[in-house]
Amino acid sequence: MILEELHRFRDHLSPLAAGDPPPDQHAAFLGFYHLNFRREFPGLDYRVGSVPSGAFQLATHCWRQPDAAANLLIVHGYMDHSGLFGKLIRFGLEHRCNVVIFDLPGHGLSSGEAITIDDFGQYGDAVASVLAACGLPEHRWLALAQSTGGAALLEYARRYDWRFAGAALLAPLIRPAGWRQMKWSSRLLRSFVKEVPRRFSVNSADDDFLAFQQADPLSARRIPLSWIRALDCWLASLAVADLGVGPVLVVQGTADATVDWAWNLPCYQRFFPGSDTLMVPGAGHQLANEAETIQAQFLPKVADWLGVSAN
């Protein structure tokens, strides 16, 4: 697909709450991103639409299956989008979950300035808006978040009543690696430039994913300094204390050079006391898109933590 086709797909999205059939372009979108699961899961229903959240319209995808025992919300990471999360969507479907995933503001097919945000609280608002709009059966809710998706769930926990019976956070963000240098560099540069080029890192052992990500028309090519400023403000606002919502599972790769995980993990333990931390030797940052041999080291533990079983 080309970017113009994806924009037409976005522009023809109906409100998710209307329950309208997907637009004609959905087949091409699902095929391009390898998200057409109907042959694998008989009776599977797919809906895509927009969900309002403040000033944003969030592109939201929902897979519903007749024998589901739980609802699973997946929250992607910074510079990612729903189309790149086929592995986790399939994981949810294989474990008898209805699956919901949405594009964060400024990402994928959602509205907003590309990959930026004014206030990290808007990520938490986005989670709350999607939960309120998806209209799934009253099964227990579970969450699975990658990187900045973990920060979004953290903000949701700070601002709303926690709805999740279980949550697993993959390489969750608080502070990026090299944060001090990043922060001061952005302060020096912001008088001269508004954005800097993105450098695609080798953050997964799945070479096919890395190649697809670079060719993906929805992959951002430049990083706005405004997002770094918003992150700086968010970090300054964080009171690292018990959120009162219970433990989570934190999964972290030892080869992750994207987040400052040695600093972040103790913070998540204080936000979610009693949490279990699973270290994955040799895994990079993109745990949602790691090689199958690496995912096999942690996805069974994720299933156990969430209390779901395969079909």
C-alpha positions, 0 to 999 in steps of 0.5 A, a space after each residue: 500500500 502507499 501512503 495515499 491509500 492509507 490516508 483514504 482508509 483513515 478518512 473513510 472510517 466510521 465511528 466505532 460505536 456505529 458498528 458499521 461494516 469496515 470500509 472497502 479498503 479494509 481488505 487491502 489494509 489487513 492483507 498488507 499488514 498481515 492482520 487477516 485472521 478470519 481463516 485461522 479463527 472461524 466465526 471471527 468478527 472484525 470491526 474498525 472505526 474511529 474513537 473520539 478522545 479529546 481533540 483526537 480521533 483514534 483509529 481502533 481495531 476490534 476482533 471479536 470471537 464467539 468463544 472468547 473468555 476475556 477482552 484484551 487491550 493492546 497498546 503499542 509503543 512510540 513510533 509504532 502503530 496497530 498494523 505492526 502488532 500482528 504477533 500480539 493480536 494473534 497471541 490474544 486470539 489464540 488464547 480465547 480473547 477478544 482483541 482491541 488495539 488502537 493507534 495512539 494520538 499522532 500515530 498510524 491512522 489516528 489524528 494529531 501531529 505526527 508522533 508527538 503529544 502535548 501532554 502524556 496524560 492524553 495517552 491515558 485519556 486515549 486508553 480510557 476513551 477506547 475502553 468506553 467505546 469498544 462495546 465488547 461483552 462483559 468479560 474480564 479485561 486484560 492489557 498488554 502494552 509495549 514501551 510507551 504503551 506501558 507509560 500510557 497504562 501508567 497514566 491511565 492508572 493515575 487518572 482513572 479507575 483501573 479496569 484490568 484484571 491482569 496486565 503485562 508490560 513489555 519493555 515499558 518506558 519511563 526514562 529512555 536510554 541516554 536520557 540526560 544527553 537527549 534532554 539537554 540536546 533537545 533544549 539546545 536544538 529547539 531554537 534552531 530545529 523542530 525535529 531531527 531525523 529518525 535512525 532505525 535501530 536494530 531492536 529485534 532479532 526478527 530481520 523480516 520485521 526490521 525490513 518491513 518497519 523501514 519500508 512501512 509507509 506509516 513509519 515516521 522518518 523524523 522525531 519532533 523535539 516537542 515529544 521530548 519536551 512532553 516526556 521531560 514534563 511528564 517525568 518531572 510530574 511523576 510521583 513514584 509511589 504505589 498506584 493502588 491497582 495491584 501488581 503487573 508483569 514486567 518483561 524486559 530484554 537484557 539487550 534493550 538499548 532504547 529504554 533505561 531499564 535498569 532505572 525504570 524497573 525499580 520505578 515500576 516496582 514502586 508504581 505496582 508493588 508485588 509485580 513480577 519481573 521477567 528478564 529475557 536474555 539477549 532480547 531487544 526493545 521490540 519485544 512485541 516483534 521479537 523473533 519467535 525463539 525469543 518470544 517463546 521465552 516469555 509469551 507462555 509466562 505472559 499467558 500464565 500471568 494473564 490467566 488465559 489458555 490457548 485454544 
